[in-house]
Amino acid sequence: MLSRVMANRTRKFFGTLIILVMLALYLPLAMLIGANHFTHVHAIWQLLYFLGAGMLWVIPAGLVIRWMVRPKREEQE
């Protein structure tokens, strides 16, 4: 019988791919925004932007990681 539950190994593979693609898109975008909008401001504002932008990716990555390590439905019951 075919199970619709994704195996842990498969879920971790796809989760890793999702995180890598997300970072490949997010990081250049964050750098582009910082380079275009924060070049003529005080260094403290640049620091705050890059600290915030550098940490912002952690939220969606954490959600994906939580999904990756979630036990299968069969194991929960």
C-alpha positions as CSV (number, residue, x, y, z in Angstrom):
1,M,0.0,0.0,0.0
2,L,1.4,3.4,-1.0
3,S,1.7,5.8,1.9
4,R,1.2,9.5,1.4
5,V,3.5,10.3,4.4
6,M,6.9,11.6,3.2
7,A,9.9,9.6,4.6
8,N,12.1,11.6,7.0
9,R,15.1,11.2,4.6
10,T,13.1,12.6,1.7
11,R,11.7,15.5,3.8
12,K,15.2,16.4,4.9
13,F,16.5,16.3,1.3
14,F,13.7,18.6,0.1
15,G,14.0,20.9,3.2
16,T,17.7,21.3,2.5
17,L,17.0,22.2,-1.1
18,I,14.4,24.7,0.0
19,I,16.7,26.4,2.4
20,L,19.6,26.6,-0.2
21,V,17.3,28.1,-2.9
22,M,15.8,30.5,-0.4
23,L,19.3,31.7,0.7
24,A,20.5,31.9,-2.9
25,L,17.6,34.3,-3.6
26,Y,17.5,36.2,-0.4
27,L,21.1,37.0,0.2
28,P,21.8,38.8,-3.1
29,L,18.5,40.7,-2.7
30,A,19.5,41.8,0.8
31,M,22.9,42.9,-0.4
32,L,21.4,44.8,-3.3
33,I,19.0,46.6,-1.1
34,G,21.8,47.5,1.4
35,A,24.1,48.6,-1.4
36,N,21.5,50.8,-3.1
37,H,19.7,52.3,-0.1
38,F,22.3,52.5,2.7
39,T,25.4,53.8,1.0
40,H,24.9,57.4,2.0
41,V,23.8,57.0,5.6
42,H,25.7,56.8,8.9
43,A,27.6,53.6,9.5
44,I,25.4,52.7,12.5
45,W,22.4,52.6,10.2
46,Q,24.3,50.4,7.8
47,L,25.3,48.1,10.7
48,L,21.7,47.9,11.9
49,Y,20.4,47.1,8.4
50,F,23.0,44.4,7.7
51,L,22.5,42.8,11.2
52,G,18.8,42.7,10.7
53,A,18.9,41.5,7.2
54,G,21.5,38.9,8.2
55,M,19.3,37.5,10.8
56,L,15.9,37.7,9.0
57,W,16.5,34.5,7.0
58,V,16.6,32.5,10.2
59,I,12.8,32.7,10.7
60,P,11.8,30.9,7.4
61,A,14.7,28.6,7.7
62,G,13.7,27.7,11.2
63,L,10.2,26.9,10.0
64,V,11.6,24.6,7.3
65,I,13.9,22.9,9.7
66,R,11.0,22.3,12.1
67,W,9.1,20.7,9.3
68,M,12.1,18.6,8.4
69,V,12.6,17.1,11.8
70,R,8.9,16.5,12.5
71,P,8.2,12.8,13.1
72,K,6.0,11.0,10.6
73,R,2.3,10.8,11.4
74,E,2.6,7.0,12.1
75,E,5.3,7.7,14.7
76,Q,3.2,10.3,16.5
77,E,0.4,8.0,17.3
